[in-house]
Amino acid sequence: MKLSVGINWDSELIDNLSEISAVTEVYGCNSATPVGTGRPSMVLGKTTKEDMPAYIKKVHEKGFKFSYVLNAPCMNNREYSVKGHSELIENIDWLVSIGVDGFTVSIPYIIEIIKKRHPQIAVKSAIAAHVGTARKAKHFERLGVDEIVIDNMINRDFRMLEKIKKAVNCKLTLLLNDACLYDCPYRVYHYNTCGHASQTNHETGGFYIDYCSIRCLIDRMNDPSLMISARYIRPEDVKYYEDLGFDSFKVSGRRMKTHWITRAAKAYASRTYDGNLSDILDYSIIGVEEDVQTPDFEPVMRGAKDLKSPSFNKLATFRPHRPHIDNRSLDGFLKQFVDRKCSGICDECHYCKSWADKAVRTKPEDRNEDFEFYSQVMEDLVSSRVFLGDKAKV
């Protein structure tokens, strides 16, 4: 097993990860870059250009490689302007000069730019490139990628994983602990909004409203089986993927605190975890959480100053309840997928629902409190009251 783990720029985290032999690479990026990334800058760990070389040096001293993440799926077409393109290549060249070992990229054009300018640098296609078929994997391999992070939406499609494995010669990596909804309808939009919320010189200045996560939370509360059908891989189930020939895995969680990232990495390295599975799964819960880094409130306050909704302002103080998923209650769950018996038609199957009934143990009063609050925020968003106040007409 080889683990690639997201970092938050805390030096202590690198010390912690050095004690986990399975970790071979870390990945991350500055909170705002010309390309942007799959997380808004307000929730990412902060560093400076002056401090980054020393951090990367420490990463190398601990025996890890560093993959710099430029994985936003859209640059707002700035890559085709003289100013935007110049900023892009200057940033890439500088990162190479300070010792990054590779890049994680979603935009095909940027993949080709990096390989043209720095053919020795490893480039991997990111999750946000949505490589989930053998044909698409071949396309990205022809573009020059050295590694593909496979779309986690097919993590439980063992037939397709086998096809991709046979189709390409480049390295393949599976994302372990992302808990996005299975076939999430908000996913493409979410990556775009996060990308723009982490780009330098974007007109929003890092501010955005996370409609996608709020909608996702409401969906989960309406249907707890969505917490089971999400395509994460439990630590105990890594063995099934190793049996297919996969040995490279990615642990998500760049917006989390050091103790959380360390806990998740240890769980997957040891292939076992006793407790609440959601404590090592990376999915957005909007509000104040002890495991999430304190957001940068400056862009939040700047962007929110003209908003009209009291419910939105309460997001900065609301304390949500993380659902309890008893991990050991899911022992044996994946066998249905290993045996290729998943139809993908959840409304007819109810397999994941039957396991949710056993494993998901959220208190009704906690669920009701969260549901009522997020539903009010969503109502204010879709009615435009957040922006127009009493002038909004529905």
C-alpha positions in Angstrom: 0.0 0.0 0.0 1.2 3.5 -0.9 -0.8 6.4 0.6 -0.9 10.0 -0.7 -2.2 12.3 2.0 -3.6 15.8 1.9 -1.8 18.4 4.0 -2.8 21.6 5.8 0.7 23.2 5.9 1.1 22.3 9.6 4.7 21.1 10.2 3.5 18.8 13.0 1.4 16.9 10.4 4.5 15.9 8.5 6.1 14.6 11.7 3.0 12.5 12.4 2.8 11.1 8.8 6.5 10.1 9.0 5.5 7.5 11.6 3.1 5.9 9.1 5.2 3.7 6.8 2.5 3.5 4.1 2.6 7.2 3.4 4.8 8.0 0.4 3.5 11.3 -0.8 1.7 14.4 0.4 -0.3 16.8 -1.6 -1.6 20.3 -1.2 -1.5 23.9 -2.5 -1.6 27.5 -1.4 -5.0 28.7 -0.4 -5.3 30.7 -3.6 -3.5 30.1 -6.9 -4.0 31.2 -10.5 -5.6 27.9 -11.3 -7.5 27.3 -8.1 -8.3 24.0 -6.4 -11.2 21.8 -5.3 -11.6 23.6 -2.0 -12.5 27.2 -1.4 -9.5 29.2 -0.1 -11.4 30.2 3.1 -11.2 26.7 4.5 -7.7 25.7 3.4 -4.5 25.9 5.6 -2.5 29.0 5.0 1.1 29.4 4.0 3.3 32.0 2.2 5.7 31.9 -0.7 8.5 32.5 1.7 7.6 29.5 3.9 6.8 27.0 1.2 10.3 26.0 0.2 11.2 25.1 3.8 8.0 23.0 4.1 8.7 21.1 0.9 12.3 20.6 2.1 11.0 19.0 5.3 8.6 16.8 3.2 11.6 15.5 1.3 13.7 15.0 4.4 10.9 12.8 5.8 11.1 10.7 2.6 7.9 11.9 1.0 7.2 13.3 -2.5 5.1 16.5 -2.8 2.3 16.8 -5.4 1.1 20.4 -5.9 -2.7 20.6 -6.5 -3.9 22.7 -9.4 -7.2 20.8 -9.9 -9.9 23.4 -10.4 -11.9 22.4 -13.6 -12.2 26.0 -14.9 -10.0 29.1 -14.9 -12.8 31.3 -16.1 -10.9 31.3 -19.5 -8.1 33.4 -17.9 -5.6 30.9 -19.3 -6.3 32.3 -22.7 -5.5 35.9 -21.8 -1.9 37.2 -21.9 -2.0 38.2 -18.2 -3.7 35.1 -17.0 -1.5 32.8 -19.0 1.6 34.6 -17.8 0.5 34.2 -14.2 -0.2 30.5 -14.8 3.2 29.6 -16.3 5.1 31.8 -13.8 3.4 30.0 -11.0 4.2 26.6 -12.4 7.9 27.4 -13.1 8.3 28.8 -9.6 6.8 25.7 -8.0 9.2 23.5 -10.0 12.1 25.7 -8.9 11.3 25.2 -5.2 11.2 21.4 -5.5 7.6 20.1 -6.0 7.8 16.6 -7.4 4.6 16.8 -9.5 1.2 18.4 -10.1 -2.4 17.2 -9.8 -4.4 18.7 -12.6 -7.9 18.6 -14.0 -7.7 20.8 -17.1 -6.2 18.9 -20.1 -4.6 22.1 -21.5 -2.7 22.7 -18.3 -1.5 19.1 -18.3 0.0 19.6 -21.7 1.6 22.9 -20.7 3.3 21.4 -17.7 4.6 18.4 -19.7 5.9 20.6 -22.5 7.8 23.0 -20.1 8.9 20.4 -17.5 8.8 16.9 -19.1 10.6 15.5 -16.0 7.8 16.5 -13.7 5.1 13.9 -12.8 1.6 15.0 -13.6 -1.5 13.2 -12.5 -5.1 13.8 -13.6 -7.3 14.8 -10.7 -10.6 13.4 -9.4 -12.2 16.5 -10.9 -11.3 15.3 -14.4 -13.8 12.5 -13.8 -11.8 9.7 -15.4 -14.2 6.8 -14.9 -14.0 4.7 -18.1 -11.2 2.9 -19.9 -11.6 5.0 -22.9 -11.3 8.3 -21.0 -8.3 6.9 -19.1 -6.6 6.2 -22.5 -7.3 9.8 -23.6 -5.5 11.2 -20.5 -2.6 8.8 -20.9 -2.1 10.1 -24.4 -2.1 13.6 -23.1 1.0 12.6 -21.1 -0.2 12.0 -17.5 2.0 9.7 -15.4 -0.9 8.9 -13.1 -4.6 8.9 -13.0 -6.7 9.4 -9.9 -9.8 7.4 -10.9 -13.2 8.9 -10.5 -14.3 7.7 -7.1 -17.9 7.3 -8.4 -16.8 3.9 -9.8 -15.0 2.7 -6.7 -17.5 -0.1 -6.3 -17.7 -0.9 -10.0 -15.2 -3.7 -10.1 -15.7 -4.6 -13.7 -14.9 -1.0 -14.8 -11.9 -0.9 -12.5 -10.5 -4.0 -14.1 -11.1 -2.6 -17.6 -9.2 0.6 -16.8 -6.4 -1.4 -15.2 -6.0 -3.3 -18.5 -6.4 -0.3 -20.7 -3.5 1.9 -19.5 0.1 1.6 -18.5 0.3 4.6 -16.3 0.0 4.6 -12.5 -3.6 4.4 -11.1 -4.8 5.7 -7.8 -8.0 5.3 -5.9 -9.5 7.9 -3.6 -10.4 6.3 -0.3 -12.5 8.5 2.0 -14.5 11.0 -0.1 -18.1 10.7 0.9 -19.8 12.7 -1.9 -23.2 11.4 -2.9 -23.2 8.5 -5.4 -23.6 10.0 -8.8 -24.0 13.4 -7.2 -26.0 15.9 -9.3 -24.2 18.8 -7.7 -20.6 17.6 -8.2 -19.6 19.3 -11.4 -21.0 22.6 -10.2 -19.4 22.2 -6.8 -15.9 21.7 -8.2 -16.4 24.8 -10.3 -17.6 27.0 -7.4 -14.8 25.8 -5.2 -12.3 26.4 -8.0 -13.4 30.0 -8.5 -13.4 30.5 -4.8 -9.7 29.7 -4.6 -8.4 31.6 -7.6 -6.2 34.7 -7.3 -7.7 37.7 -9.1 -11.2 36.3 -9.2 -13.8 39.0 -8.9 -15.5 37.3 -5.9 -12.3 37.5 -3.8 -12.7 34.0 -2.4 -16.3 34.5 -1.2 -18.9 32.0 -2.2 -22.0 30.3 -0.7 -21.8 26.6 -0.6 -25.2 25.8 -2.0 -24.0 22.3 -3.0 -23.0 21.2 0.4 -26.2 22.5 2.0 -28.3 20.7 -0.5 -26.3 17.6 -0.1 -26.7 17.7 3.7 -30.5 18.0 3.3 -30.6 15.1 0.9 -28.6 12.9 3.4 -31.0 13.8 6.2 -34.0 12.9 4.1 -32.4 9.6 3.1 -29.7 8.2 5.4 -29.0 5.4 2.9 -27.1 8.0 0.9 -24.4 7.9 3.6 -23.9 4.2 2.8 -24.2 4.3 -1.0 -21.5 7.0 -1.2 -18.5 5.5 -3.0 -15.9 5.7 -0.2 -13.7 2.7 0.6 -13.6 1.5 4.2 -10.2 0.7 5.7 -11.2 -3.0 6.1 -12.2 -3.2 2.4 -8.9 -2.0 0.9 -7.9 -5.6 0.5 -10.5 -6.1 -2.3 -8.8 -3.4 -4.4 -5.3 -4.8 -3.7 -6.5 -8.1 -5.0 -7.3 -6.3 -8.3 -3.7 -5.0 -8.4 -4.2 -1.5 -7.0 -1.6 -0.4 -4.5 -1.8 3.4 -4.7 -4.5 5.2 -2.7 -5.3 8.8 -1.8 -6.6 10.1 1.6 -8.6 13.3 1.3 -9.0 16.0 4.0 -6.9 19.1 3.3 -9.4 21.4 5.0 -9.2 19.3 8.3 -7.0 19.8 11.3 -3.9 17.8 11.9 -5.3 15.3 14.4 -8.1 14.4 11.9 -5.8 13.9 8.9 -3.5 11.8 11.1 -6.4 9.7 12.3 -7.6 9.0 8.8 -4.2 8.1 7.5 -3.5 5.7 10.4 -6.9 4.0 9.9 -6.2 3.3 6.3 -2.6 2.3 6.8 -3.7 -0.2 9.5 -6.7 -1.3 7.3 -9.1 -1.1 10.3 -11.1 1.4 12.3 -13.3 0.9 15.3 -15.7 3.8 15.8 -17.7 6.3 13.9 -16.8 5.9 10.2 -17.8 9.5 9.5 -14.8 10.6 11.7 -12.5 9.6 8.8 -14.7 10.4 5.9 -14.3 13.7 4.1 -17.6 15.4 3.4 -18.8 18.9 3.9 -20.7 19.8 7.0 -21.5 23.5 6.9 -21.1 25.3 10.2 -18.6 25.2 13.1 -16.9 21.8 13.5 -14.0 21.0 15.8 -12.2 18.8 13.3 -12.3 21.5 10.5 -9.8 24.3 10.3 -11.2 27.7 11.4 -12.3 29.4 8.2 -10.8 32.6 7.1 -13.7 35.0 7.9 -12.3 38.0 6.1 -13.5 37.0 2.7 -16.7 35.7 4.3 -17.5 39.0 6.0 -16.5 41.0 2.9 -18.7 39.0 0.6 -21.6 38.7 3.1 -21.9 42.4 4.0 -24.6 43.0 1.4 -26.6 39.9 2.1 -30.0 40.1 3.7 -30.6 36.7 5.3 -30.3 36.2 9.1 -30.2 32.4 8.5 -27.1 32.7 6.3 -25.3 34.8 9.0 -26.1 32.1 11.5 -23.9 29.6 9.5 -20.8 31.1 11.1 -22.0 30.0 14.6 -24.2 27.0 13.9 -22.8 23.7 15.3 -24.1 20.8 13.2 -24.2 17.1 14.3 -21.9 14.8 12.4 -23.8 11.5 11.8 -22.8 8.4 13.5 -22.0 5.5 11.2 -20.9 2.4 13.1 -18.0 1.1 11.0 -18.0 -2.4 12.3 -21.7 -2.8 11.5 -20.6 -2.5 7.8 -18.4 -5.6 7.9 -19.4 -7.7 4.8 -21.3 -4.8 3.1 -18.9 -4.6 0.1 -19.3 -8.2 -0.8 -22.4 -7.4 -2.9 -20.3 -5.1 -5.1 -17.3 -7.4 -5.2 -19.6 -10.1 -6.6 -20.9 -7.7 -9.2 -24.4 -7.7 -8.0 -25.1 -3.9 -7.8 -27.7 -2.9 -10.4 -27.1 0.8 -9.8 -30.9 1.4 -9.5 -31.1 2.2 -5.8 -34.9 2.7 -5.8 -35.5 -0.9 -6.8 -32.7 -2.5 -4.7 -32.7 -1.1 -1.2 -29.5 -2.9 -0.4 -27.8 0.2 1.0 -30.9 1.2 2.9 -30.9 -2.2 4.7 -27.3 -1.6 5.8 -28.1 2.1 6.8 -30.8 0.8 9.1 -28.1 -1.1 10.9 -25.2 1.2 10.8 -26.5 4.8 10.8 -27.3 5.9 14.4 -28.0 9.6 14.3 -30.3 10.9 17.1 -33.7 12.0 15.7 -33.5 15.3 17.7 -30.1 16.1 16.2 -31.3 15.3 12.7 -34.4 17.4 13.2 -32.4 20.4 14.5 -30.0 20.3 11.6 -32.7 19.7 9.0 -34.8 22.6 10.1 -31.8 25.0 10.0 -30.4 23.9 6.7 -33.9 23.9 5.1 -34.3 27.5 6.1 -31.0 28.5 4.6 -31.9 26.7 1.4 -35.3 28.3 1.2 -33.6 31.7 1.6 -31.2 30.9 -1.2 -33.7 29.6 -3.8 -36.2 32.3 -3.0 -33.4 34.9 -3.5 -34.1 36.4 0.0 -30.3 36.0 0.8 -29.6 38.6 -1.9 -32.8 40.7 -2.2 -34.4 40.5 1.3 -38.0 41.5 1.3 -37.8 42.5 -2.3 -37.6 38.9 -3.4 -40.7 37.7 -5.1 -41.5 34.0 -5.6 
